[in-house]
């Protein structure tokens, strides 16, 4: 009888950013995480090894560095996959006025 592996419920921030394709390399994602621009549940993060859990709210700088993106972590992945699959790891939280 084969047993399915348990889903990953938490992961290092730099790995999660890499798997969700917010950076091209782990080093780039580590610089994003340790640069002080990322928040997990409103808490500023300065360490790449900070843990991201399913359900956490992340605030990231947008690619143009003028605004921020607020996302909810939906899942964690074991490895980097295609862009359509990476987009399933998070959902964008809409702005409220």
Phi and psi restraints in degrees (range 20) as a CNS / XPLOR table:
assign (resid 1 and name C) (resid 2 and name N)
       (resid 2 and name CA) (resid 2 and name C) 1.0 -93.2 20.0 2
assign (resid 2 and name N) (resid 2 and name CA)
       (resid 2 and name C) (resid 3 and name N) 1.0 140.2 20.0 2
assign (resid 2 and name C) (resid 3 and name N)
       (resid 3 and name CA) (resid 3 and name C) 1.0 -109.6 20.0 2
assign (resid 3 and name N) (resid 3 and name CA)
       (resid 3 and name C) (resid 4 and name N) 1.0 133.2 20.0 2
assign (resid 3 and name C) (resid 4 and name N)
       (resid 4 and name CA) (resid 4 and name C) 1.0 -74.6 20.0 2
assign (resid 4 and name N) (resid 4 and name CA)
       (resid 4 and name C) (resid 5 and name N) 1.0 141.8 20.0 2
assign (resid 4 and name C) (resid 5 and name N)
       (resid 5 and name CA) (resid 5 and name C) 1.0 -68.6 20.0 2
assign (resid 5 and name N) (resid 5 and name CA)
       (resid 5 and name C) (resid 6 and name N) 1.0 149.8 20.0 2
assign (resid 5 and name C) (resid 6 and name N)
       (resid 6 and name CA) (resid 6 and name C) 1.0 -64.9 20.0 2
assign (resid 6 and name N) (resid 6 and name CA)
       (resid 6 and name C) (resid 7 and name N) 1.0 141.1 20.0 2
assign (resid 6 and name C) (resid 7 and name N)
       (resid 7 and name CA) (resid 7 and name C) 1.0 -66.5 20.0 2
assign (resid 7 and name N) (resid 7 and name CA)
       (resid 7 and name C) (resid 8 and name N) 1.0 147.9 20.0 2
assign (resid 7 and name C) (resid 8 and name N)
       (resid 8 and name CA) (resid 8 and name C) 1.0 -77.2 20.0 2
assign (resid 8 and name N) (resid 8 and name CA)
       (resid 8 and name C) (resid 9 and name N) 1.0 123.8 20.0 2
assign (resid 8 and name C) (resid 9 and name N)
       (resid 9 and name CA) (resid 9 and name C) 1.0 -103.8 20.0 2
assign (resid 9 and name N) (resid 9 and name CA)
       (resid 9 and name C) (resid 10 and name N) 1.0 -17.2 20.0 2
assign (resid 9 and name C) (resid 10 and name N)
       (resid 10 and name CA) (resid 10 and name C) 1.0 -147.6 20.0 2
assign (resid 10 and name N) (resid 10 and name CA)
       (resid 10 and name C) (resid 11 and name N) 1.0 159.3 20.0 2
assign (resid 10 and name C) (resid 11 and name N)
       (resid 11 and name CA) (resid 11 and name C) 1.0 -161.5 20.0 2
assign (resid 11 and name N) (resid 11 and name CA)
       (resid 11 and name C) (resid 12 and name N) 1.0 157.4 20.0 2
assign (resid 11 and name C) (resid 12 and name N)
       (resid 12 and name CA) (resid 12 and name C) 1.0 -61.4 20.0 2
assign (resid 12 and name N) (resid 12 and name CA)
       (resid 12 and name C) (resid 13 and name N) 1.0 144.8 20.0 2
assign (resid 12 and name C) (resid 13 and name N)
       (resid 13 and name CA) (resid 13 and name C) 1.0 -60.6 20.0 2
assign (resid 13 and name N) (resid 13 and name CA)
       (resid 13 and name C) (resid 14 and name N) 1.0 -45.1 20.0 2
assign (resid 13 and name C) (resid 14 and name N)
       (resid 14 and name CA) (resid 14 and name C) 1.0 -64.5 20.0 2
assign (resid 14 and name N) (resid 14 and name CA)
       (resid 14 and name C) (resid 15 and name N) 1.0 -37.2 20.0 2
assign (resid 14 and name C) (resid 15 and name N)
       (resid 15 and name CA) (resid 15 and name C) 1.0 -68.7 20.0 2
assign (resid 15 and name N) (resid 15 and name CA)
       (resid 15 and name C) (resid 16 and name N) 1.0 -40.9 20.0 2
assign (resid 15 and name C) (resid 16 and name N)
       (resid 16 and name CA) (resid 16 and name C) 1.0 -64.2 20.0 2
assign (resid 16 and name N) (resid 16 and name CA)
       (resid 16 and name C) (resid 17 and name N) 1.0 -42.0 20.0 2
assign (resid 16 and name C) (resid 17 and name N)
       (resid 17 and name CA) (resid 17 and name C) 1.0 -61.7 20.0 2
assign (resid 17 and name N) (resid 17 and name CA)
       (resid 17 and name C) (resid 18 and name N) 1.0 -38.3 20.0 2
assign (resid 17 and name C) (resid 18 and name N)
       (resid 18 and name CA) (resid 18 and name C) 1.0 -66.1 20.0 2
assign (resid 18 and name N) (resid 18 and name CA)
       (resid 18 and name C) (resid 19 and name N) 1.0 -47.2 20.0 2
assign (resid 18 and name C) (resid 19 and name N)
       (resid 19 and name CA) (resid 19 and name C) 1.0 -66.5 20.0 2
assign (resid 19 and name N) (resid 19 and name CA)
       (resid 19 and name C) (resid 20 and name N) 1.0 -30.6 20.0 2
assign (resid 19 and name C) (resid 20 and name N)
       (resid 20 and name CA) (resid 20 and name C) 1.0 -87.7 20.0 2
assign (resid 20 and name N) (resid 20 and name CA)
       (resid 20 and name C) (resid 21 and name N) 1.0 2.4 20.0 2
assign (resid 20 and name C) (resid 21 and name N)
       (resid 21 and name CA) (resid 21 and name C) 1.0 65.2 20.0 2
assign (resid 21 and name N) (resid 21 and name CA)
       (resid 21 and name C) (resid 22 and name N) 1.0 41.5 20.0 2
assign (resid 21 and name C) (resid 22 and name N)
       (resid 22 and name CA) (resid 22 and name C) 1.0 -90.7 20.0 2
assign (resid 22 and name N) (resid 22 and name CA)
       (resid 22 and name C) (resid 23 and name N) 1.0 -3.8 20.0 2
assign (resid 22 and name C) (resid 23 and name N)
       (resid 23 and name CA) (resid 23 and name C) 1.0 -153.9 20.0 2
assign (resid 23 and name N) (resid 23 and name CA)
       (resid 23 and name C) (resid 24 and name N) 1.0 160.3 20.0 2
assign (resid 23 and name C) (resid 24 and name N)
       (resid 24 and name CA) (resid 24 and name C) 1.0 -86.9 20.0 2
assign (resid 24 and name N) (resid 24 and name CA)
       (resid 24 and name C) (resid 25 and name N) 1.0 -22.0 20.0 2
assign (resid 24 and name C) (resid 25 and name N)
       (resid 25 and name CA) (resid 25 and name C) 1.0 -139.9 20.0 2
assign (resid 25 and name N) (resid 25 and name CA)
       (resid 25 and name C) (resid 26 and name N) 1.0 164.5 20.0 2
assign (resid 25 and name C) (resid 26 and name N)
       (resid 26 and name CA) (resid 26 and name C) 1.0 -66.7 20.0 2
assign (resid 26 and name N) (resid 26 and name CA)
       (resid 26 and name C) (resid 27 and name N) 1.0 -33.7 20.0 2
assign (resid 26 and name C) (resid 27 and name N)
       (resid 27 and name CA) (resid 27 and name C) 1.0 -63.5 20.0 2
assign (resid 27 and name N) (resid 27 and name CA)
       (resid 27 and name C) (resid 28 and name N) 1.0 -41.8 20.0 2
assign (resid 27 and name C) (resid 28 and name N)
       (resid 28 and name CA) (resid 28 and name C) 1.0 -62.8 20.0 2
assign (resid 28 and name N) (resid 28 and name CA)
       (resid 28 and name C) (resid 29 and name N) 1.0 -44.2 20.0 2
assign (resid 28 and name C) (resid 29 and name N)
       (resid 29 and name CA) (resid 29 and name C) 1.0 -66.1 20.0 2
assign (resid 29 and name N) (resid 29 and name CA)
       (resid 29 and name C) (resid 30 and name N) 1.0 -35.5 20.0 2
assign (resid 29 and name C) (resid 30 and name N)
       (resid 30 and name CA) (resid 30 and name C) 1.0 -66.1 20.0 2
assign (resid 30 and name N) (resid 30 and name CA)
       (resid 30 and name C) (resid 31 and name N) 1.0 -37.9 20.0 2
assign (resid 30 and name C) (resid 31 and name N)
       (resid 31 and name CA) (resid 31 and name C) 1.0 -67.0 20.0 2
assign (resid 31 and name N) (resid 31 and name CA)
       (resid 31 and name C) (resid 32 and name N) 1.0 -38.7 20.0 2
assign (resid 31 and name C) (resid 32 and name N)
       (resid 32 and name CA) (resid 32 and name C) 1.0 -61.9 20.0 2
assign (resid 32 and name N) (resid 32 and name CA)
       (resid 32 and name C) (resid 33 and name N) 1.0 -45.3 20.0 2
assign (resid 32 and name C) (resid 33 and name N)
       (resid 33 and name CA) (resid 33 and name C) 1.0 -68.5 20.0 2
assign (resid 33 and name N) (resid 33 and name CA)
       (resid 33 and name C) (resid 34 and name N) 1.0 -40.5 20.0 2
assign (resid 33 and name C) (resid 34 and name N)
       (resid 34 and name CA) (resid 34 and name C) 1.0 -88.6 20.0 2
assign (resid 34 and name N) (resid 34 and name CA)
       (resid 34 and name C) (resid 35 and name N) 1.0 -3.3 20.0 2
assign (resid 34 and name C) (resid 35 and name N)
       (resid 35 and name CA) (resid 35 and name C) 1.0 -77.6 20.0 2
assign (resid 35 and name N) (resid 35 and name CA)
       (resid 35 and name C) (resid 36 and name N) 1.0 -7.5 20.0 2
assign (resid 35 and name C) (resid 36 and name N)
       (resid 36 and name CA) (resid 36 and name C) 1.0 84.0 20.0 2
assign (resid 36 and name N) (resid 36 and name CA)
       (resid 36 and name C) (resid 37 and name N) 1.0 10.9 20.0 2
assign (resid 36 and name C) (resid 37 and name N)
       (resid 37 and name CA) (resid 37 and name C) 1.0 -96.8 20.0 2
assign (resid 37 and name N) (resid 37 and name CA)
       (resid 37 and name C) (resid 38 and name N) 1.0 -8.3 20.0 2
assign (resid 37 and name C) (resid 38 and name N)
       (resid 38 and name CA) (resid 38 and name C) 1.0 -102.9 20.0 2
assign (resid 38 and name N) (resid 38 and name CA)
       (resid 38 and name C) (resid 39 and name N) 1.0 140.2 20.0 2
assign (resid 38 and name C) (resid 39 and name N)
       (resid 39 and name CA) (resid 39 and name C) 1.0 -123.8 20.0 2
assign (resid 39 and name N) (resid 39 and name CA)
       (resid 39 and name C) (resid 40 and name N) 1.0 138.2 20.0 2
assign (resid 39 and name C) (resid 40 and name N)
       (resid 40 and name CA) (resid 40 and name C) 1.0 -113.4 20.0 2
assign (resid 40 and name N) (resid 40 and name CA)
       (resid 40 and name C) (resid 41 and name N) 1.0 115.9 20.0 2
assign (resid 40 and name C) (resid 41 and name N)
       (resid 41 and name CA) (resid 41 and name C) 1.0 51.0 20.0 2
assign (resid 41 and name N) (resid 41 and name CA)
       (resid 41 and name C) (resid 42 and name N) 1.0 48.0 20.0 2
assign (resid 41 and name C) (resid 42 and name N)
       (resid 42 and name CA) (resid 42 and name C) 1.0 70.9 20.0 2
assign (resid 42 and name N) (resid 42 and name CA)
       (resid 42 and name C) (resid 43 and name N) 1.0 3.2 20.0 2
assign (resid 42 and name C) (resid 43 and name N)
       (resid 43 and name CA) (resid 43 and name C) 1.0 -100.9 20.0 2
assign (resid 43 and name N) (resid 43 and name CA)
       (resid 43 and name C) (resid 44 and name N) 1.0 123.9 20.0 2
assign (resid 43 and name C) (resid 44 and name N)
       (resid 44 and name CA) (resid 44 and name C) 1.0 -63.0 20.0 2
assign (resid 44 and name N) (resid 44 and name CA)
       (resid 44 and name C) (resid 45 and name N) 1.0 137.4 20.0 2
assign (resid 44 and name C) (resid 45 and name N)
       (resid 45 and name CA) (resid 45 and name C) 1.0 -113.6 20.0 2
assign (resid 45 and name N) (resid 45 and name CA)
       (resid 45 and name C) (resid 46 and name N) 1.0 132.8 20.0 2
assign (resid 45 and name C) (resid 46 and name N)
       (resid 46 and name CA) (resid 46 and name C) 1.0 -124.2 20.0 2
assign (resid 46 and name N) (resid 46 and name CA)
       (resid 46 and name C) (resid 47 and name N) 1.0 9.6 20.0 2
assign (resid 46 and name C) (resid 47 and name N)
       (resid 47 and name CA) (resid 47 and name C) 1.0 -123.6 20.0 2
assign (resid 47 and name N) (resid 47 and name CA)
       (resid 47 and name C) (resid 48 and name N) 1.0 134.5 20.0 2
assign (resid 47 and name C) (resid 48 and name N)
       (resid 48 and name CA) (resid 48 and name C) 1.0 -69.6 20.0 2
assign (resid 48 and name N) (resid 48 and name CA)
       (resid 48 and name C) (resid 49 and name N) 1.0 -21.8 20.0 2
assign (resid 48 and name C) (resid 49 and name N)
       (resid 49 and name CA) (resid 49 and name C) 1.0 -90.0 20.0 2
assign (resid 49 and name N) (resid 49 and name CA)
       (resid 49 and name C) (resid 50 and name N) 1.0 9.4 20.0 2
assign (resid 49 and name C) (resid 50 and name N)
       (resid 50 and name CA) (resid 50 and name C) 1.0 -59.6 20.0 2
assign (resid 50 and name N) (resid 50 and name CA)
       (resid 50 and name C) (resid 51 and name N) 1.0 143.1 20.0 2
assign (resid 50 and name C) (resid 51 and name N)
       (resid 51 and name CA) (resid 51 and name C) 1.0 -88.2 20.0 2
assign (resid 51 and name N) (resid 51 and name CA)
       (resid 51 and name C) (resid 52 and name N) 1.0 133.8 20.0 2
assign (resid 51 and name C) (resid 52 and name N)
       (resid 52 and name CA) (resid 52 and name C) 1.0 -108.0 20.0 2
assign (resid 52 and name N) (resid 52 and name CA)
       (resid 52 and name C) (resid 53 and name N) 1.0 129.8 20.0 2
assign (resid 52 and name C) (resid 53 and name N)
       (resid 53 and name CA) (resid 53 and name C) 1.0 -113.0 20.0 2
assign (resid 53 and name N) (resid 53 and name CA)
       (resid 53 and name C) (resid 54 and name N) 1.0 154.0 20.0 2
assign (resid 53 and name C) (resid 54 and name N)
       (resid 54 and name CA) (resid 54 and name C) 1.0 -60.5 20.0 2
assign (resid 54 and name N) (resid 54 and name CA)
       (resid 54 and name C) (resid 55 and name N) 1.0 130.2 20.0 2
assign (resid 54 and name C) (resid 55 and name N)
       (resid 55 and name CA) (resid 55 and name C) 1.0 100.7 20.0 2
assign (resid 55 and name N) (resid 55 and name CA)
       (resid 55 and name C) (resid 56 and name N) 1.0 -12.6 20.0 2
assign (resid 55 and name C) (resid 56 and name N)
       (resid 56 and name CA) (resid 56 and name C) 1.0 -67.4 20.0 2
assign (resid 56 and name N) (resid 56 and name CA)
       (resid 56 and name C) (resid 57 and name N) 1.0 152.6 20.0 2
assign (resid 56 and name C) (resid 57 and name N)
       (resid 57 and name CA) (resid 57 and name C) 1.0 -105.3 20.0 2
assign (resid 57 and name N) (resid 57 and name CA)
       (resid 57 and name C) (resid 58 and name N) 1.0 123.6 20.0 2
assign (resid 57 and name C) (resid 58 and name N)
       (resid 58 and name CA) (resid 58 and name C) 1.0 -109.7 20.0 2
assign (resid 58 and name N) (resid 58 and name CA)
       (resid 58 and name C) (resid 59 and name N) 1.0 139.2 20.0 2
assign (resid 58 and name C) (resid 59 and name N)
       (resid 59 and name CA) (resid 59 and name C) 1.0 -115.1 20.0 2
assign (resid 59 and name N) (resid 59 and name CA)
       (resid 59 and name C) (resid 60 and name N) 1.0 118.8 20.0 2
assign (resid 59 and name C) (resid 60 and name N)
       (resid 60 and name CA) (resid 60 and name C) 1.0 -124.1 20.0 2
assign (resid 60 and name N) (resid 60 and name CA)
       (resid 60 and name C) (resid 61 and name N) 1.0 152.1 20.0 2
assign (resid 60 and name C) (resid 61 and name N)
       (resid 61 and name CA) (resid 61 and name C) 1.0 -71.3 20.0 2
assign (resid 61 and name N) (resid 61 and name CA)
       (resid 61 and name C) (resid 62 and name N) 1.0 143.3 20.0 2
assign (resid 61 and name C) (resid 62 and name N)
       (resid 62 and name CA) (resid 62 and name C) 1.0 -74.7 20.0 2
assign (resid 62 and name N) (resid 62 and name CA)
       (resid 62 and name C) (resid 63 and name N) 1.0 163.6 20.0 2
assign (resid 62 and name C) (resid 63 and name N)
       (resid 63 and name CA) (resid 63 and name C) 1.0 -57.9 20.0 2
assign (resid 63 and name N) (resid 63 and name CA)
       (resid 63 and name C) (resid 64 and name N) 1.0 -29.5 20.0 2
assign (resid 63 and name C) (resid 64 and name N)
       (resid 64 and name CA) (resid 64 and name C) 1.0 -83.4 20.0 2
assign (resid 64 and name N) (resid 64 and name CA)
       (resid 64 and name C) (resid 65 and name N) 1.0 -5.0 20.0 2
assign (resid 64 and name C) (resid 65 and name N)
       (resid 65 and name CA) (resid 65 and name C) 1.0 62.2 20.0 2
assign (resid 65 and name N) (resid 65 and name CA)
       (resid 65 and name C) (resid 66 and name N) 1.0 14.6 20.0 2
assign (resid 65 and name C) (resid 66 and name N)
       (resid 66 and name CA) (resid 66 and name C) 1.0 -98.2 20.0 2
assign (resid 66 and name N) (resid 66 and name CA)
       (resid 66 and name C) (resid 67 and name N) 1.0 -28.1 20.0 2
assign (resid 66 and name C) (resid 67 and name N)
       (resid 67 and name CA) (resid 67 and name C) 1.0 -131.5 20.0 2
assign (resid 67 and name N) (resid 67 and name CA)
       (resid 67 and name C) (resid 68 and name N) 1.0 -178.8 20.0 2
assign (resid 67 and name C) (resid 68 and name N)
       (resid 68 and name CA) (resid 68 and name C) 1.0 -120.4 20.0 2
assign (resid 68 and name N) (resid 68 and name CA)
       (resid 68 and name C) (resid 69 and name N) 1.0 158.4 20.0 2
assign (resid 68 and name C) (resid 69 and name N)
       (resid 69 and name CA) (resid 69 and name C) 1.0 -114.2 20.0 2
assign (resid 69 and name N) (resid 69 and name CA)
       (resid 69 and name C) (resid 70 and name N) 1.0 131.1 20.0 2
assign (resid 69 and name C) (resid 70 and name N)
       (resid 70 and name CA) (resid 70 and name C) 1.0 -110.2 20.0 2
assign (resid 70 and name N) (resid 70 and name CA)
       (resid 70 and name C) (resid 71 and name N) 1.0 122.2 20.0 2
assign (resid 70 and name C) (resid 71 and name N)
       (resid 71 and name CA) (resid 71 and name C) 1.0 -131.0 20.0 2
assign (resid 71 and name N) (resid 71 and name CA)
       (resid 71 and name C) (resid 72 and name N) 1.0 156.3 20.0 2
assign (resid 71 and name C) (resid 72 and name N)
       (resid 72 and name CA) (resid 72 and name C) 1.0 -109.9 20.0 2
assign (resid 72 and name N) (resid 72 and name CA)
       (resid 72 and name C) (resid 73 and name N) 1.0 130.3 20.0 2
assign (resid 72 and name C) (resid 73 and name N)
       (resid 73 and name CA) (resid 73 and name C) 1.0 -75.4 20.0 2
assign (resid 73 and name N) (resid 73 and name CA)
       (resid 73 and name C) (resid 74 and name N) 1.0 121.4 20.0 2
assign (resid 73 and name C) (resid 74 and name N)
       (resid 74 and name CA) (resid 74 and name C) 1.0 -99.0 20.0 2
assign (resid 74 and name N) (resid 74 and name CA)
       (resid 74 and name C) (resid 75 and name N) 1.0 -34.0 20.0 2
assign (resid 74 and name C) (resid 75 and name N)
       (resid 75 and name CA) (resid 75 and name C) 1.0 -156.9 20.0 2
assign (resid 75 and name N) (resid 75 and name CA)
       (resid 75 and name C) (resid 76 and name N) 1.0 166.5 20.0 2
assign (resid 75 and name C) (resid 76 and name N)
       (resid 76 and name CA) (resid 76 and name C) 1.0 -119.4 20.0 2
assign (resid 76 and name N) (resid 76 and name CA)
       (resid 76 and name C) (resid 77 and name N) 1.0 146.1 20.0 2
assign (resid 76 and name C) (resid 77 and name N)
       (resid 77 and name CA) (resid 77 and name C) 1.0 -112.6 20.0 2
assign (resid 77 and name N) (resid 77 and name CA)
       (resid 77 and name C) (resid 78 and name N) 1.0 153.4 20.0 2
assign (resid 77 and name C) (resid 78 and name N)
       (resid 78 and name CA) (resid 78 and name C) 1.0 -80.7 20.0 2
assign (resid 78 and name N) (resid 78 and name CA)
       (resid 78 and name C) (resid 79 and name N) 1.0 -22.5 20.0 2
assign (resid 78 and name C) (resid 79 and name N)
       (resid 79 and name CA) (resid 79 and name C) 1.0 -155.9 20.0 2
assign (resid 79 and name N) (resid 79 and name CA)
       (resid 79 and name C) (resid 80 and name N) 1.0 167.3 20.0 2
assign (resid 79 and name C) (resid 80 and name N)
       (resid 80 and name CA) (resid 80 and name C) 1.0 -73.0 20.0 2
assign (resid 80 and name N) (resid 80 and name CA)
       (resid 80 and name C) (resid 81 and name N) 1.0 133.7 20.0 2
assign (resid 80 and name C) (resid 81 and name N)
       (resid 81 and name CA) (resid 81 and name C) 1.0 -128.2 20.0 2
assign (resid 81 and name N) (resid 81 and name CA)
       (resid 81 and name C) (resid 82 and name N) 1.0 -169.8 20.0 2
assign (resid 81 and name C) (resid 82 and name N)
       (resid 82 and name CA) (resid 82 and name C) 1.0 -65.4 20.0 2
assign (resid 82 and name N) (resid 82 and name CA)
       (resid 82 and name C) (resid 83 and name N) 1.0 161.0 20.0 2
assign (resid 82 and name C) (resid 83 and name N)
       (resid 83 and name CA) (resid 83 and name C) 1.0 -59.1 20.0 2
assign (resid 83 and name N) (resid 83 and name CA)
       (resid 83 and name C) (resid 84 and name N) 1.0 -44.1 20.0 2
assign (resid 83 and name C) (resid 84 and name N)
       (resid 84 and name CA) (resid 84 and name C) 1.0 -61.1 20.0 2
assign (resid 84 and name N) (resid 84 and name CA)
       (resid 84 and name C) (resid 85 and name N) 1.0 -36.3 20.0 2
assign (resid 84 and name C) (resid 85 and name N)
       (resid 85 and name CA) (resid 85 and name C) 1.0 -73.7 20.0 2
assign (resid 85 and name N) (resid 85 and name CA)
       (resid 85 and name C) (resid 86 and name N) 1.0 -33.4 20.0 2
assign (resid 85 and name C) (resid 86 and name N)
       (resid 86 and name CA) (resid 86 and name C) 1.0 -65.5 20.0 2
assign (resid 86 and name N) (resid 86 and name CA)
       (resid 86 and name C) (resid 87 and name N) 1.0 -33.3 20.0 2
assign (resid 86 and name C) (resid 87 and name N)
       (resid 87 and name CA) (resid 87 and name C) 1.0 -69.1 20.0 2
assign (resid 87 and name N) (resid 87 and name CA)
       (resid 87 and name C) (resid 88 and name N) 1.0 -15.4 20.0 2
assign (resid 87 and name C) (resid 88 and name N)
       (resid 88 and name CA) (resid 88 and name C) 1.0 -79.1 20.0 2
assign (resid 88 and name N) (resid 88 and name CA)
       (resid 88 and name C) (resid 89 and name N) 1.0 -9.4 20.0 2
assign (resid 88 and name C) (resid 89 and name N)
       (resid 89 and name CA) (resid 89 and name C) 1.0 -79.1 20.0 2
assign (resid 89 and name N) (resid 89 and name CA)
       (resid 89 and name C) (resid 90 and name N) 1.0 -14.5 20.0 2
assign (resid 89 and name C) (resid 90 and name N)
       (resid 90 and name CA) (resid 90 and name C) 1.0 -148.3 20.0 2
assign (resid 90 and name N) (resid 90 and name CA)
       (resid 90 and name C) (resid 91 and name N) 1.0 163.6 20.0 2
assign (resid 90 and name C) (resid 91 and name N)
       (resid 91 and name CA) (resid 91 and name C) 1.0 -132.4 20.0 2
assign (resid 91 and name N) (resid 91 and name CA)
       (resid 91 and name C) (resid 92 and name N) 1.0 141.0 20.0 2
assign (resid 91 and name C) (resid 92 and name N)
       (resid 92 and name CA) (resid 92 and name C) 1.0 -79.3 20.0 2
assign (resid 92 and name N) (resid 92 and name CA)
       (resid 92 and name C) (resid 93 and name N) 1.0 129.6 20.0 2
assign (resid 92 and name C) (resid 93 and name N)
       (resid 93 and name CA) (resid 93 and name C) 1.0 -83.5 20.0 2
assign (resid 93 and name N) (resid 93 and name CA)
       (resid 93 and name C) (resid 94 and name N) 1.0 122.0 20.0 2
assign (resid 93 and name C) (resid 94 and name N)
       (resid 94 and name CA) (resid 94 and name C) 1.0 -69.5 20.0 2
assign (resid 94 and name N) (resid 94 and name CA)
       (resid 94 and name C) (resid 95 and name N) 1.0 150.2 20.0 2
assign (resid 94 and name C) (resid 95 and name N)
       (resid 95 and name CA) (resid 95 and name C) 1.0 -70.6 20.0 2
assign (resid 95 and name N) (resid 95 and name CA)
       (resid 95 and name C) (resid 96 and name N) 1.0 144.2 20.0 2
assign (resid 95 and name C) (resid 96 and name N)
       (resid 96 and name CA) (resid 96 and name C) 1.0 -116.6 20.0 2
assign (resid 96 and name N) (resid 96 and name CA)
       (resid 96 and name C) (resid 97 and name N) 1.0 141.4 20.0 2
